Amino acid sequence: MGKYRRGRINDAVCQELAIAMGNLREPKVINNFVSITRAEVAPDLKYATVYFSCIGDTAEALAGLKKCTGILRHHLASTLNLRITPELHFTKDGSIEHGAMIAKKLEEIKEADEKIKQSNKEI
């Protein structure tokens, strides 16, 4: 299976899981504002790693997602035309926090640069 097909399947799984998240009634998922950021399906389509981000408690959100795995797999099976519905494994996505940290460091560098320019103008 080519990378192009796997990429389309990854996008479809991510999109359908995001839609299914809107219909969940699990308080652990709703209260922590969980959102699906991306999905990576194995080449044999048996397993999928689903990356999520949340605003609240990560451990509680992960427990809620694991509890709803059957509902989410059922939604995938009914909407996607795949021979095998992948088993879902959830992982916290740290890219948002990493991006925020980089933005903060860039802002600090910019402020330091402006201070140096101000001190050079005064001299």
SULFENSUL-V27839 format. One record per helix or strand. SS is the DSSP state (H for helix, E for strand). FROM is the first residue (numbers start at 1). TO is the last residue. If there is no record, write none. Layout:
SS_FROM_TO + SS_FROM_TO
This chain:
H_3_21 + H_27_30 + E_35_41 + E_47_53 + H_58_67 + H_69_79 + E_87_92 + H_95_122
